Amino acid sequence: MKFRKIDEQRSMRRPLWEADRLRPLDEQPDPDFELSERLVDGLEWTGAHADGSLDQSLLRGVDLSGTALAPFEVVDTAVERSVLSNGRWERTTARRLEITDSQLVGWQAQFSLAQDVYIGDCRADFAGVSIGTAKGPLVFERCRFMNATFLGDFSKAVFIDCTFPGADFSRVSNAKGCDLRRSDLSGITGLMSLRGALITADQAVAIAGELATAAGFKLA
């Protein structure tokens, strides 16, 4: 089993697959698909509607813009340098999923269950991320979430070097333990829904005005 280090105390499981067992997928999947141990390299699958499962696979340079997957189960899978913009993942179960160096602009991701999910070096402006149940680490690193929306349970989330200009957290239902200590919190709306999240003293000072306004004070 492979692990990714989060910080000095924590780590998370990474997708587990064997490169020499991956079989190329060169054509668009069926609307009802079950794929395992596949290499999807450079495939264009845009604007489609499908449901299915993906297991022990690598997606590299794939264009899934505008594609809706519902329901969707994804396990032990890595997505690299791909485009998921304006797509929808609904009723998604994700275990040991990594998405890196990808375009997630307008991506609507509804995770019924998220466990060991890593999203790094992605542009996720106007995205919507919803978490029903989080059973393991959910890590976002070096991502931009301009005007993005967050909903549901972010108690297992860790944000590292992320920015949130105009992002809306007002519909987060559980932020107890959410780690925001290494990100820029300026521009966030819905700060009161982040009760219980971890921030530093310097961060608290930096967003004091926004916190006071969110708490109902009138700054004069």
Secondary structure, 3 states (H helix, E strand, C coil): CCEEECCCCCEEECCCCCHHHCEECCCCCCCEEEEECEEEECCECCCCEEEEEEEEEEEECCECCCCEEEEEEEEEEEEECCECCCCEEEEEEEEEEEEECCECCCCEEEEEEEEEEEEECCECCCCEEEEEEECCCEEEECCECCCCEEEEECCCEEEEEEECCCCEEEEEEECCCCEEEEEECCCCECHHHHCCCECCHHHHHHCHHHHHHHCCCCCC
